């Protein structure tokens, strides 16, 4: 049985210690800021990004993982004798899956050793799929077995989040079914989720505190009575709020793993600072 390597993109923003321990390869999305082209998590880190965003006159945009970076990641792992499973953010939110396909197609050999999965989500909702596949690979699972684990994980995972403003999502064209909240009263806080690969509305309340509380309730509805619950908070320059959310969310659930994750610059470009959320995965 050959070795299997797992590749994902930086939108998952799996904490660096977990990336290292699980031998995950991360290819960066791109943040474009004026004349600068910055690789997500490499050339610009979350703290730098959100500090710069506070005073920026020109707003950043993003781009999918480049085809050359995909090609480099795949060919490097093939040279080391790996078969590769790539798990990437929703194709309805980014062209990264397309870049992965192109990067694979440009290989002179070994194309059949590259398998791709559309996670239909992003952030740590995808991160949990990636980590589950990586843990299986470490135990000697085949590519097809790891692929099944990643795909099955989609059925048992999700993400809810609240943004301080919908302006960033609206400007980036990634607002999906939450569009109806545009123009609502300023104190409306929409609760958002990723459903069928798109950002959709999951409700709305009057304050952020109530929105965060409702996120916990939504996750509890999904995870109550389930085994092997994995939780991850995500935050855009709101670490203390995320820590408190993670502590509260774990109460009353069979939590086996808790992860504090930041929102990467590439995702933060579209959600804006102050975003907090909760991702989960459980077994059947």
VEXDREN-2710 file (C-alpha; in Angstrom, 1 decimal):
% VEXDREN-2710
k/r/px/py/pz
1/UNK/0.0/0.0/0.0
2/UNK/1.5/3.3/-1.1
3/UNK/1.9/6.4/1.0
4/UNK/-0.9/9.0/0.8
5/UNK/-0.4/12.8/1.2
6/UNK/-3.1/15.2/1.9
7/UNK/-3.2/18.7/0.2
8/UNK/-5.5/21.5/1.0
9/UNK/-5.7/25.3/0.6
10/UNK/-5.1/28.1/3.1
11/UNK/-8.8/28.9/3.6
12/UNK/-9.0/26.0/6.0
13/UNK/-6.5/27.8/8.2
14/UNK/-5.8/24.7/10.2
15/UNK/-3.4/25.7/13.1
16/UNK/0.2/25.3/12.1
17/UNK/1.0/22.7/14.8
18/UNK/-1.8/20.4/13.4
19/UNK/-0.6/20.9/9.8
20/UNK/2.9/19.8/10.9
21/UNK/1.9/16.9/13.0
22/UNK/-0.5/15.5/10.4
23/UNK/1.9/16.1/7.5
24/UNK/-0.7/18.2/5.5
25/UNK/0.5/20.3/2.6
26/UNK/-1.2/23.7/2.4
27/UNK/-1.2/25.7/-0.9
28/UNK/-1.9/29.4/-0.4
29/UNK/-4.7/31.5/-1.9
30/UNK/-3.7/34.9/-3.0
31/UNK/-4.5/38.3/-1.6
32/UNK/-4.2/41.2/-4.0
33/UNK/-3.7/44.6/-2.3
34/UNK/-3.0/47.5/-4.7
35/UNK/0.1/46.5/-6.6
36/UNK/1.0/43.7/-4.1
37/UNK/0.3/40.0/-4.7
38/UNK/0.5/38.3/-1.3
39/UNK/0.3/34.6/-0.6
40/UNK/-2.2/33.9/2.1
41/UNK/-0.5/32.9/5.4
42/UNK/3.0/33.3/4.0
43/UNK/3.4/36.8/2.8
44/UNK/0.7/38.1/5.0
45/UNK/-0.6/36.7/8.4
46/UNK/-3.9/37.4/10.0
47/UNK/-2.7/39.9/12.6
48/UNK/-0.9/41.9/9.9
49/UNK/-3.9/41.8/7.6
50/UNK/-6.5/43.0/10.1
51/UNK/-4.2/45.7/11.4
52/UNK/-3.6/47.0/7.9
53/UNK/-7.3/46.7/7.1
54/UNK/-8.2/49.2/9.8
55/UNK/-6.6/52.1/8.0
56/UNK/-6.6/50.9/4.4
57/UNK/-7.9/53.4/1.8
58/UNK/-7.8/50.7/-0.8
59/UNK/-9.5/47.3/-0.1
60/UNK/-7.9/44.0/-0.9
61/UNK/-9.3/41.4/-3.3
62/UNK/-8.5/37.7/-3.6
63/UNK/-7.6/35.1/-6.1
64/UNK/-7.6/31.3/-6.2
65/UNK/-4.5/29.2/-5.6
66/UNK/-2.3/29.6/-8.6
67/UNK/-1.9/26.7/-11.0
68/UNK/1.9/26.8/-10.7
69/UNK/1.7/26.4/-6.9
70/UNK/-0.7/23.5/-7.3
71/UNK/1.6/21.9/-9.9
72/UNK/4.6/22.4/-7.6
73/UNK/2.8/20.9/-4.6
74/UNK/1.6/17.8/-6.5
75/UNK/4.8/17.1/-8.4
76/UNK/6.9/17.5/-5.2
77/UNK/4.8/14.9/-3.4
78/UNK/4.8/12.5/-6.3
79/UNK/8.6/12.8/-6.4
80/UNK/8.6/11.6/-2.8
81/UNK/6.6/8.5/-3.7
82/UNK/3.2/9.7/-2.5
83/UNK/-0.2/9.3/-3.9
84/UNK/-2.1/12.6/-3.4
85/UNK/-5.6/13.5/-2.1
86/UNK/-6.4/17.2/-2.6
87/UNK/-9.3/18.6/-0.6
88/UNK/-10.2/22.2/-1.4
89/UNK/-12.7/24.9/-0.7
90/UNK/-16.1/25.0/-2.4
91/UNK/-16.0/25.4/-6.1
92/UNK/-19.0/27.8/-5.7
93/UNK/-16.8/30.1/-3.7
94/UNK/-13.5/29.9/-5.5
95/UNK/-11.8/28.7/-8.6
96/UNK/-9.3/26.7/-6.5
97/UNK/-10.7/23.4/-7.6
98/UNK/-10.2/24.4/-11.2
99/UNK/-6.6/25.4/-10.4
100/UNK/-6.1/21.9/-8.9
101/UNK/-7.5/20.2/-12.0
102/UNK/-5.2/22.3/-14.2
103/UNK/-2.2/21.7/-12.0
104/UNK/-2.8/18.0/-12.2
105/UNK/-3.4/18.1/-16.0
106/UNK/0.0/19.8/-16.5
107/UNK/1.9/17.0/-14.9
108/UNK/4.0/15.0/-17.4
109/UNK/3.3/11.8/-15.4
110/UNK/1.5/10.6/-12.3
111/UNK/-1.9/12.3/-13.0
112/UNK/-3.6/9.1/-12.1
113/UNK/-2.1/9.4/-8.6
114/UNK/-3.8/12.7/-7.9
115/UNK/-7.4/12.6/-6.5
116/UNK/-9.4/15.7/-5.9
117/UNK/-12.4/16.4/-3.6
118/UNK/-14.6/19.5/-3.5
119/UNK/-15.3/20.0/0.2
120/UNK/-18.4/22.2/-0.5
121/UNK/-17.4/24.4/2.4
122/UNK/-14.4/26.3/3.8
123/UNK/-12.6/27.3/7.0
124/UNK/-12.4/24.6/9.7
125/UNK/-15.5/22.9/8.4
126/UNK/-13.2/21.9/5.6
127/UNK/-10.3/21.6/7.9
128/UNK/-12.0/18.8/9.8
129/UNK/-12.4/16.9/6.6
130/UNK/-8.8/17.4/5.8
131/UNK/-7.6/16.3/9.3
132/UNK/-9.8/13.2/9.2
133/UNK/-8.3/12.1/5.9
134/UNK/-4.8/12.9/7.1
135/UNK/-5.3/10.8/10.3
136/UNK/-6.5/7.9/8.1
137/UNK/-3.5/8.3/5.8
138/UNK/-1.2/8.2/8.7
139/UNK/-2.7/4.9/9.7
140/UNK/-2.1/3.5/6.3
141/UNK/-5.4/4.1/4.5
142/UNK/-5.5/4.1/0.7
143/UNK/-6.4/7.1/-1.4
144/UNK/-9.9/5.7/-2.0
145/UNK/-10.4/5.2/1.7
146/UNK/-9.2/8.7/2.6
147/UNK/-11.4/10.1/-0.2
148/UNK/-14.5/8.3/1.3
149/UNK/-13.6/9.6/4.8
150/UNK/-13.4/13.2/3.4
151/UNK/-16.7/12.9/1.5
152/UNK/-18.5/11.2/4.4
153/UNK/-17.3/14.0/6.7
154/UNK/-19.3/16.5/4.6
155/UNK/-22.5/14.8/5.8
156/UNK/-21.6/15.2/9.5
157/UNK/-20.0/18.7/9.6
158/UNK/-20.9/22.3/9.2
159/UNK/-20.2/25.9/10.0
160/UNK/-22.1/28.9/11.4
161/UNK/-20.7/32.4/11.7
162/UNK/-21.7/36.0/12.2
163/UNK/-20.1/39.1/10.6
164/UNK/-20.0/42.6/11.9
165/UNK/-21.1/43.8/8.5
166/UNK/-22.3/42.2/5.3
167/UNK/-20.4/44.8/3.2
168/UNK/-17.4/42.6/2.6
169/UNK/-19.4/39.6/1.5
170/UNK/-21.6/41.8/-0.7
171/UNK/-18.6/43.5/-2.3
172/UNK/-17.0/40.1/-3.1
173/UNK/-20.1/38.6/-4.6
174/UNK/-20.2/35.7/-2.1
175/UNK/-23.3/36.4/-0.2
176/UNK/-25.7/33.9/-1.7
177/UNK/-29.0/33.6/0.1
178/UNK/-28.0/36.2/2.7
179/UNK/-28.5/38.9/0.1
180/UNK/-31.9/39.8/1.5
181/UNK/-30.2/41.3/4.6
182/UNK/-28.5/44.0/2.6
183/UNK/-30.2/47.3/3.4
184/UNK/-31.6/46.0/6.7
185/UNK/-31.3/48.0/9.9
186/UNK/-27.7/48.4/11.0
187/UNK/-28.3/46.5/14.3
188/UNK/-29.4/43.3/12.4
189/UNK/-26.8/40.6/12.8
190/UNK/-27.3/37.8/10.2
191/UNK/-26.3/34.3/11.1
192/UNK/-24.6/32.7/8.1
193/UNK/-23.7/29.2/7.1
194/UNK/-22.2/27.4/4.1
195/UNK/-24.9/25.2/2.5
196/UNK/-24.4/23.3/-0.7
197/UNK/-21.2/25.2/-1.2
198/UNK/-22.6/28.7/-0.9
199/UNK/-22.9/31.3/1.9
200/UNK/-26.5/31.2/3.0
201/UNK/-28.6/32.8/5.7
202/UNK/-29.4/30.7/8.8
203/UNK/-31.3/33.4/10.7
204/UNK/-30.9/36.9/12.2
205/UNK/-31.0/38.6/15.5
206/UNK/-30.6/42.1/16.9
207/UNK/-27.2/42.0/18.5
208/UNK/-23.9/40.2/18.0
209/UNK/-24.1/38.6/21.5
210/UNK/-27.5/37.1/20.7
211/UNK/-26.1/35.9/17.3
212/UNK/-23.2/34.2/19.0
213/UNK/-25.5/32.5/21.5
214/UNK/-27.8/31.3/18.6
215/UNK/-24.8/29.9/16.8
216/UNK/-24.1/27.7/19.9
217/UNK/-27.7/26.6/19.9
218/UNK/-27.6/25.7/16.2
219/UNK/-24.4/23.6/16.7
220/UNK/-25.9/21.9/19.7
221/UNK/-28.9/20.9/17.6
222/UNK/-26.6/19.3/15.1
223/UNK/-24.2/17.6/17.7
224/UNK/-26.4/16.7/20.7
225/UNK/-26.2/13.0/21.4
226/UNK/-23.5/12.5/18.7
227/UNK/-20.2/10.8/19.4
228/UNK/-16.7/12.2/18.7
229/UNK/-17.7/15.8/18.4
230/UNK/-15.0/18.1/17.0
231/UNK/-15.4/21.8/17.5
232/UNK/-13.5/24.8/16.1
233/UNK/-14.0/28.5/16.6
234/UNK/-12.8/30.8/14.0
235/UNK/-12.2/34.5/14.4
236/UNK/-11.1/37.6/12.5
237/UNK/-9.2/39.7/15.0
238/UNK/-11.6/38.6/17.8
239/UNK/-9.6/36.0/19.7
240/UNK/-11.0/36.5/23.2
241/UNK/-14.6/36.3/21.9
242/UNK/-13.7/33.1/20.0
243/UNK/-12.1/31.5/23.1
244/UNK/-15.2/32.2/25.1
245/UNK/-17.4/30.8/22.3
246/UNK/-15.3/27.6/22.2
247/UNK/-15.6/27.1/25.9
248/UNK/-19.4/27.7/25.9
249/UNK/-20.0/25.5/22.9
250/UNK/-18.4/22.5/24.3
251/UNK/-20.6/22.3/27.3
252/UNK/-23.0/19.3/27.2
253/UNK/-21.4/17.7/24.1
254/UNK/-19.2/14.7/23.6
255/UNK/-16.2/16.8/22.5
256/UNK/-13.0/15.0/21.6
257/UNK/-11.2/17.9/20.0
258/UNK/-11.4/21.7/20.3
259/UNK/-9.5/24.0/17.9
260/UNK/-9.0/27.7/18.0
261/UNK/-8.6/28.9/14.4
262/UNK/-8.1/32.3/12.8
263/UNK/-9.9/33.5/9.7
264/UNK/-7.2/33.6/7.0
265/UNK/-6.5/36.9/5.1
266/UNK/-8.1/35.4/2.0
267/UNK/-11.3/34.6/3.8
268/UNK/-11.1/37.7/6.0
269/UNK/-11.1/39.8/2.8
270/UNK/-14.7/38.7/2.3
271/UNK/-16.0/38.4/5.9
272/UNK/-14.3/41.5/7.4
273/UNK/-12.8/42.0/10.9
274/UNK/-14.9/41.0/13.9
275/UNK/-16.2/37.8/12.4
276/UNK/-16.6/34.9/14.7
277/UNK/-17.9/31.4/14.0
278/UNK/-18.2/27.8/15.0
279/UNK/-17.4/24.8/12.9
280/UNK/-18.2/21.2/13.9
281/UNK/-17.9/17.6/12.9
282/UNK/-19.2/14.5/14.5
283/UNK/-19.5/10.8/13.8
284/UNK/-22.8/9.1/12.9
END
